[in-house]
Amino acid sequence: MKYVIVIGDGMADYPLEELNGETPLQRAKTPNMDYIASHGVSGMLRNVPADLKPGSDVANLSVLGYNPEKFYTGRGPLEAPSVGAELESGDVAFRCNFITEANGLLEDFNADHISTEEASKLINTLNEVMDLSNGKYPEPEKHHKPGKFYVGTSYRNLFVYRDEKSAALESAPPHDVVGEPISENLLKPSEDENAQILNKLMLQSRKVLENHPVNKGRAETDKKPANMVWLWGQGVKPSMPQFSEEYGLKGAAITGVDLIKGIGIYMGLTVVNVPGATGYYDTDYDAKAKYALEALKNHDLVFIHVEAPDEAGHAGDITEKIRAIENIDKKILGTLLKNLPEFGNYAVAVLPDHPTPVHVKTHTRDPVPYSMFSTNADPDGIEKYDEISAKNGSQGVMEGHKFMKSFMDYANST
């Protein structure tokens, strides 16, 4: 039995007036998703526990079968292994966005989707210029700089800080505070020593970055500057069992996003690096499908993650969200369904991790629709894949971290 899970990040949405009351999933042409629903079973997943923020970190842990209430320690540490940051005891990893600051406001949480090449140059400068040295760290000659920036992908980078107390600070995801004053959304409590150090770092980064050659070049092409860093989503290194031990399967992960790669590394999944997987609208969907089929030759399960619908949701772009959904359907699921019979018995599931509604422009914690098909099992009569149809599926509403076992049990039922 081969297993494939396809995640359209942020794919779920609300009915939209612009679409005559339909959701983007309902409006999009999705014959392959509909095939999975009509030949399989459907339901709703609650991937985000009530006491955790609705993010891709928490939600994807759930989908992969790991209860985030038990294993989640923060977004930053989940990205760390993917960017080469080896966390030690006392280290706290912060997600570090390049943002655009304008007139004291957080204008853009992704700095106009700065390229990885540009981000790398800015990271190198920050590591050369920003000196956080102070007297409270042991062995100052060893820890002259108690913090270090790491290059990730595009605007998504990492900062590691050597004081475990900073993990308890309150931080704001930048995509949740677009248009709001920088001063009101810095790390809290403001009287905390680590908050003061790190808030000063963020504010001082403005002076370092605003006249950087990268930003001068961006200005010449009418692109927003990456003129400030934003630290958030911090935590310490998590400890989680290997996926093969938990589920008895050898798994692989395909994604253009460091967060999902990092989760995969911690779980012992093979992270397949796909050329052209960008984590944006221009990601190479065809290549993801091709590499997934290749990975299935020596793996039992492949987890395919596509970021594009989430980016469209954050941008409030209905057209791009529909286009991303249709690309997932045609170029990934279409190719998979055509070629999977070569492997014998197989099972496919399609779902979002969380909604990113275009009118909200950030994540919500609503349950998400899922459909799964197996060559071994009978359908439940649902004809289409979307948020409304799935509510009537035979699977009802389930806690997200129970999905993986349910998927495997369903796939092997007769």
N, C-alpha and C positions, 0 to 999 in steps of 0.2 A: 504493500500500500504506500502510495506517495501522497503527501499533503502539501497544499499550497494555500497561503493566506495572503490576500491582497488588501492593503490598507490605503484608502484614499484619505489622507490626513485632512481633517476638518470638512469632509465632504457633505455631511448632513447640514440641514438649514431649516428655516421656517418658510411657510407659504408667503409668497411675495406678490404685492400688488402689481409690480411690473411684469410678472409672469401670469397674470390673471388668477392669482391664488395658488399657483403651483410652486413647489420647491425646485431648485436647480436640478435635483435628482429626477424629479418627475418630468421636467421639461427636456432634459438631455436625452439623446438617442442612445439607449443602453441595451441593445439586444442580447449581449452576452451576460450582463448582470441579470437581466430578466430571465434568461435561460437557466441560470443557477437557481433563481428564486422559484421558477415554475417547475423545475425538475428536482428541487430539493426542499429544504425547510427554512423558515424564517422566524425571527424574533427580535427582541430589543435587548441591548446590553447597557448596563449601568457601569461604565468604566471608571468613574471618578467618585470615590467615597465622599461623603458629606463634609468631612473635616479636612479635605485636601483641595488645593486649587485645581481648576480644570486645565491641565496642561498636557502636552504630548508626552511628557516624561511619565506622569502618573498613568495616563490612559494606555500607553503602549506597554508598560509593565503589566497592566491588567490583561490586555489581550494576549500577551505571551505567557500568561498563567502564573504570574507572581503578584501576590496580594500587596498593593502599594502601602497599605497600612502597616505592613510588616517589613518591607524591604526598601521603601523609598526614603532617601536621606537628603534629597535635593537634586536639582537639574544639573548644576555644574559638575558634580562628581560623576554623573552618568556620562558626560561628554569627555571627561578627562582621558580615558585610555585611547580614545580615537584620535586625539591631538598630541599624543606622546607625553602626557603629564602623568608621571608615576606618583600617586599620592602616598605620603607617609603619615605616620601617626602625628596628629596635631595640624595637618594640612587641611585647609578649607578651600574648595574649588568654587569659584564664582563664574557663572556665565557672564561673558563680557561682550556686550553689543557695541558696535560702532553706531552712533546715532547722529542725527543732525539737530543741533541746538540753535534756536533763533530767537532773539529778544527775550531770553530767559525761559523760553518754552521748549518742550520736547516736540520738535516739529516732525521728525521721521524716525521711527524705531529701527530702521535698517539702512539709514544713510543712502537712500536711493539704490539699494542693492549693490553696494560697493563690491568690486571684484575681489577674489581671493588674492590675486597678485598685488592689488593696491593695499589690501588689509595687511598683508605680510610686511610691506614696507613700513606701514604705520606701527605695527607691533614691534618691529626691530627698533624703531626710534624710541618708542615708549620704554622699552627695556634698557636702552642706553641712557635715557635722560631722567626718567622718574626714579628717584632714590628715596625709598621709604625707611631708610636707616633711622633707628632710634634706640634708646638705651635699654628698653625692657626685654629685648630678646637675648637668650643665652648664646654664648659663642658668637659674638658679633662679627668676628673675622670670618666665620663660616656662613653666617646669615646676614651679610652686609645689606642685602636687599631682601627683606622678608616677604617680598611678593614678586611674582614673575608672570608675564603675559605669554600666552601660547596662541599660535596661529591656528584657526579652525577653517571654516569655509564661509566666504563672503563676509557678511556682518556678524556671523556667529563665531565668537572667539572665546578664550578662557583666561581667567586670572586665578592664580593659586596664591593664597595668603597663609602665612604660618602662625596662626593663632586660632585654635579650635573654638574659642569663645565666640568668634565672629559668626559661627554657624547659627547662632541664636538670634542674629539681627533680623529685623523686618525689612524685606526688600520688595520693590515694586517691579513686576514685569513691564518693560518699556512699551510693549504693544497695548497695555491696558491704560496707559497715561498719556497717549499722544494728544498734543494740544494743551497739556496742563503745565503749570510752572515746575521747572526743575527743582526749585528750592523746597517745594512742598512734598516731593516724592523721593528725596534722598533716603539713605539708610537710617533706620530708627532702632532704638531711641537715640536722639541727637546728642544726649549727654554721655553716651557710651564712648569710651576711649577708642575702640576699634572703629566705630561708626564715624567718629571725627577724623581719624586717619584716612579711612577709605573715601569718605565724602570729599575730603580735601584733595585726594588723588583724582577723583572724577572731575572736580572743578578745575584743577590745575591742568588736566589733560587738554582742556580747551586751549590754553595758551601754547601748549606744545604742538597741537595738531592744526590750528587754524591757518597757519602760514606754511604748512608742510608742502613740499613740491607736489605730492599726490593731490592735495586739495586745490592747489593752484591749477593743476591740470584738469581737475574735474570742473572747476569754475569756467574754464575755457570752452568746455563742451556742454555747459548749462546743466551740469549734474549737481545735486545737493552735496555739500561737503560732509565728510566723516570727521566732524570737528570736536567730538567728545566721546568718551567711553561711558558705558552704563553697566554697573555691577549688580547682579541679581541672581536669584535661584541657587544660592550657595548651600553647601553641605559637605559632610565628610565622606570618605570612601565607604560604599556599601558592602555588605557581605551577603552573597546569595548563592544558593546551590546551582550546580551545573544543570543545564537544560536536559542533557542526556541522562542524568541521574534522576531527575524529576519525572521525565516522560518517556524515557527509554528510546529516544529517537536522536539521530544525528541531524542537526539543523544548520541552516545557512540563512544569512540576512542580506538583503539587497536594498540599498538606500543611498541617497545623496546627502544625508544629514548626519552630522557627527553624533548627535544624541542617540539615534537608533544604532549607529555603529558601536558606540560605547556600551549601550545596553547589551548588544549582541556579544561583545567581548567579555563582559562580566559573566554572561550566561554560558559562555563556551561555544557560542555559535560561530560558524565560519563566516566572517564578513567578506563578502565578495565585492571587490572594487570594480565598478562598472564605468568604463570611459563614457563621459557625457552625462553622467548622473549628477545634476547640479543642485537639486533641491529647490528648483524654481520652475517657471513656466516652460523654459527651454530644455528641460531634462530630456534625455533620450529614452523615451518609453520603449521603443523597439529593442534597444540594447538591454534594457532591464528584463524583458521577456526572454530574449535570447540567452542571457547569462543565467536566468532562473532555470531554464530547461537544461542547460549544461550542468548546473549545480545538482540537479535532481539525479544525475547519473551516479553520484556517489554520496548523496544525502537523502534522508527520508522526508525532510520537511524544508520548505523554502518560505521565508517571510519576506514579502515585497512591500516596501513602503514608498509612497509617492507624496511629496510635500506640496505639489502645485495647487490643489484645491484649497489648502489652508492659506497659502500666500494670497490667493484670490479673495478669500474671505476677509483677511486682514485689510486688503486694499479696497474692499467694498465693491469688487468688480464682478458683476453677475455674468457677463459675457465670458470672462476668463475662467470663472468657476465651472460653467457649463462645458467650455472647451476642454478643461482639464479632466472632467468626469468622462467626457466622450473619448478622450485619448486613452485613459485608463481602460475603458471598456473595449475599444477597438484594438489598440496596439499591444496591450498587455493581456487582458482576459481573452480576447479573440485568438491571439497566438497560442496562449496556453491551452484553451479548449480544443484547438485544432490538433495540437501535438501531444497532449497528455495521454491519449489512448495508447501511444507507443509504450508506455510504462506499465500497462495492465491496469489494475485497480487503482483509483485515485480519488481524492477528495479536494474540493476547492471551496474556500470561504471568501466572501467580500464584505467589507465593512469600513466605516471610518473609525478613528480612535475617539474623537469627540466632534461636536459641531463647531464650526466657525461661521456663524451667520453673517451674511454680507452687510446687513444693516446694523449689526452689533460690532463687527470688525474685531472681535476677539473670541476666545473660546467660551463655551458654556458647558454646564455639567449635565445637560439633558441626555437621557438614554439614546443610543444610536441604533439604527437598523442593521441587522446582519442577515445574510442568507448563506447557506452552505449546501453543497451538492456532493453526493458520493455515488460512485458506481454500484455500491452495495445496498443503498437504502431507498425507501419510497418517499415521494413528495407529499407535501401537506396541503396542496391546492392553492397556494398563493401564486398569482400570475406575474407580478412585477416586483422589481426591487426599488423600494423607496421608503421614506419615513412613515407614510400612512399605511401602505400595504403590510409592512413588517409587523405593525402593531396587532394585526390579525393572524399572525403566524402561530404555528403550533408550539413554539418554544417559549412564548410569553416573555416576561422581563427577567433577566438573569444578572447576577453580579458579574462584572467583567472578568475577574480573575478565575472564574469557573468555566470560562469559555473554552480554554484549550482542552481540558479533559472532556467537556461536552462534545467538542468537535471530533476528537478522536473516537469517543464512544459511538457517536452518530456514524462516522465514516466506516466503522467496522460492524455496524448493526446489519441485520438481514431481514 
